[in-house]
Every structure is written in C-alpha cells, then in structure tokens.
Amino acid sequence: MAGMSPLFRRKAAPQERLVTLIRKPGCHLCDDAQTVIEKVCGELGVPWERKDITEDPALHDEYWEQIPVVLVDGRQHTFWRVDEARLRKELTE
C-alpha cells in the first residue's frame, strides 16, 4: 500500500491506529502531552502506548532533544506540545 495513490488507500478506523508517547520521567511537558493523549485517545477509542527514552538507547539517541514526541502509526506527529484538535484531526481523517 505504500506506493498506492492516497485516493485508493483504505482509511484506518480510529481503533486500528496507534499513538505512541515518547517521554522521560520528571518532564512536565511529557505529563501535559499524556493528558491530551489520554483524553483524545480515550474519546476516540484509539490505543496508545508510552515509551521512556531512559530505558531505550535508540529512542534516546533519536528523540532526546525533542521530548515529548508523539508518533501516530509509527510516524512522528509532533513534539514538545500536543495540540488536541490537531491530534484528533490526524486520528479521524
């Protein structure tokens, strides 16, 4: 499907999406991001997961300057601040 025109791709239902929050302990922006993710994903029924950069050297090397980082289906959606409306739009369109 990667090479397929966007016109012919099937839209994934919200429940088929995955939001990943990459964070670290003691980060107030990470706490804020998690609050938004919990709200939006909870309302839409979207699964989400939390990953800690202090426990994963590869994530640390890639994202340490940007945390919190939000991935949607494995692709970077945003970093530092999570906009509720933008995340909701990404998950429903």
N, C-alpha and C positions, 0 to 999 in steps of 0.2 A: 504494500500500500504506500510505501514511501515515495515511489515515483509516480503515483497516481495523482491526477488532477484533483485539487481540492473540491471541485464540483461533484466528483464521483465518490468521494470518501463518505463513509457512513459516520454520522455524528455519534460519539460515545455518550451514553446516558451518564448522568452525574455519578451513579453508583459504580460505574466502570472506570472512573477517574481515580487518580491517587495524588494527594497533596503531601509533600514532604517538607517538614520544617527542619532546617539545619541550624543548630543553635549551640550555645555553651552555657554552663551554669553561671549564675550571677549576672546575667545580661538582661537589663531592664527592657531593652528593645526586643529581645527574644520573648520575654514574657508578654509584651504588648502584641507581638505578632501571633503568639499562640492563642491569645484571647480572640483575636479576629478569626483565625483559622478554625478554632473550636466552634465559634458562632456560625460562620458561613457553612462549614462542612456539616455541622450538626443539622442546620436547617435544610440543606440540600441532600443529606444522606450520602455525602461523599466520604470515603475512607481517607484517613490521614495518618501520618506517622511522624515521629520525632527522632532526629539523629543528632548525636552530640559530637562536635568536632574534637573534643578532648579524648574521645575513645576511638577515633578513626583517623589515622595519619593521612590517608589520601584526601579525605574531606577537609582536614585541617589545611593541608597544602593548597588545595584549590580555593577554599572559601574564607580563610581566616580573616581577611580584610573586609569582608562583606557581610558577616553575620548580623542579624539573622538573614538566611537565604530561604526563599520559598521556591520549591520545584513543583510543577504540575506535570504529571506523567513523565517525570524524569528530566524535563526541560526547565531551565531557570525562568521563573515568572517575575520575581522581584527580589530586592534585598533591602536591608535596613528597616524600611517601613512598609507595612502591608496595607494597601487601600482596600477596604471592604467591598466597595462597589466594583472595583476592577477585578478582584478575585472572583466575585460572584459572576460577573460577566464572562470571565475566562471559563468557568465551570459549567455555564449554561448555554453558551453559544457554540 
